[in-house]
Amino acid sequence: MCGACGRTVATDDVVGPVRTLRQHLLIASAVNGLCAGLPGVSRVQVAGDSWQVRGVTGAVTRCDTVMELWAAVAAACPAAAFARLAARLAAERAAAEGLTRRVIDVGLLRFSP
């Protein structure tokens, strides 16, 4: 809890000690871009100081950290798309940098076999 608003602030190594709306939007955009075109993969939306993962069935999962975000995407990911997403993350990692690279690194932890 930071003390200013009375809410508990989730520690996230990817985002860093200061969380901004811009960072949340960039992370959601990166995850959605990496998952684009894969059938049955959830969509990520920014929800204030967290994210919402919306599954194809309409289920919504609230995530406070990037690790939770990838876990929610993985949990709803069909088996056929799981391997394709893992391969896409590995391929995109070399060209990525900064925040996007850290997001991909966490995703690789979740999706690597």
C-alpha positions in Angstrom: 0.0 0.0 0.0 1.5 3.4 -1.0 -0.6 5.3 1.6 -2.0 8.0 -0.8 -5.2 6.2 -1.8 -5.3 3.3 0.6 -5.1 0.7 -2.1 -2.6 -2.1 -2.2 -0.1 -1.7 -5.0 1.0 -5.0 -6.7 4.7 -5.4 -7.1 5.6 -6.1 -10.7 9.2 -6.4 -11.9 8.1 -5.8 -15.5 6.4 -2.5 -14.9 8.8 -1.3 -12.3 8.2 0.8 -9.1 6.1 3.4 -10.8 3.0 2.3 -12.6 1.5 4.5 -15.3 -1.6 4.2 -17.5 0.8 4.5 -20.5 2.7 1.4 -19.4 -0.5 -0.5 -18.9 -1.7 0.5 -22.4 1.6 -0.5 -24.0 1.6 -3.9 -22.3 -2.0 -4.6 -23.3 -1.1 -3.6 -26.9 2.0 -5.8 -26.9 0.1 -8.9 -25.6 -2.8 -8.3 -28.0 -0.4 -7.9 -30.9 1.5 -11.1 -30.0 -1.8 -13.0 -29.7 -3.4 -11.5 -32.9 -4.8 -13.9 -35.4 -4.6 -16.9 -33.1 -8.0 -18.6 -32.8 -9.5 -18.7 -29.3 -6.9 -16.5 -27.6 -8.1 -14.0 -25.1 -8.0 -10.2 -25.5 -6.4 -7.9 -22.9 -7.9 -4.5 -21.8 -6.6 -2.0 -19.4 -8.8 -1.6 -16.3 -7.4 1.3 -14.2 -4.3 0.1 -12.5 -4.7 -3.5 -13.7 -5.7 -5.5 -16.8 -8.7 -7.6 -17.7 -8.4 -10.7 -19.8 -11.6 -11.4 -21.7 -11.9 -14.9 -22.9 -13.9 -16.0 -26.0 -16.6 -17.3 -23.7 -17.0 -13.9 -22.0 -15.2 -14.8 -18.8 -13.2 -12.0 -17.4 -10.1 -12.3 -15.3 -8.5 -9.3 -13.4 -4.7 -9.3 -13.4 -2.5 -7.0 -11.3 0.9 -8.2 -12.7 2.3 -9.1 -16.1 2.9 -12.7 -14.8 -0.8 -12.9 -13.8 -1.7 -11.5 -17.2 0.2 -14.2 -19.1 -1.2 -16.9 -16.7 -4.7 -15.8 -17.5 -4.0 -15.8 -21.3 -2.4 -19.3 -21.0 -5.3 -20.7 -19.0 -7.8 -19.7 -21.7 -5.5 -20.5 -24.6 -6.6 -23.5 -26.8 -3.9 -26.2 -27.2 -3.6 -25.5 -30.9 -2.8 -21.9 -30.3 -0.5 -22.5 -27.3 2.4 -23.8 -29.3 2.0 -21.2 -32.0 2.0 -18.4 -29.4 5.2 -19.8 -27.8 6.9 -19.9 -31.2 5.7 -16.3 -31.9 7.1 -15.1 -28.6 10.4 -16.7 -29.2 10.6 -15.2 -32.7 9.6 -11.7 -31.6 12.0 -11.6 -28.7 15.1 -10.8 -30.7 13.7 -7.6 -32.2 11.9 -6.4 -29.1 13.4 -4.0 -26.6 12.6 -2.3 -23.3 9.1 -2.9 -21.9 8.0 -5.1 -24.7 11.0 -7.3 -24.3 10.3 -7.7 -20.6 6.7 -8.6 -21.4 7.8 -11.2 -23.9 10.4 -12.7 -21.5 7.6 -13.2 -18.9 5.4 -14.7 -21.6 8.2 -17.1 -22.6 8.4 -18.3 -19.0 4.7 -19.1 -19.2 4.5 -20.6 -22.7 7.8 -22.5 -23.0 7.5 -26.3 -23.0 
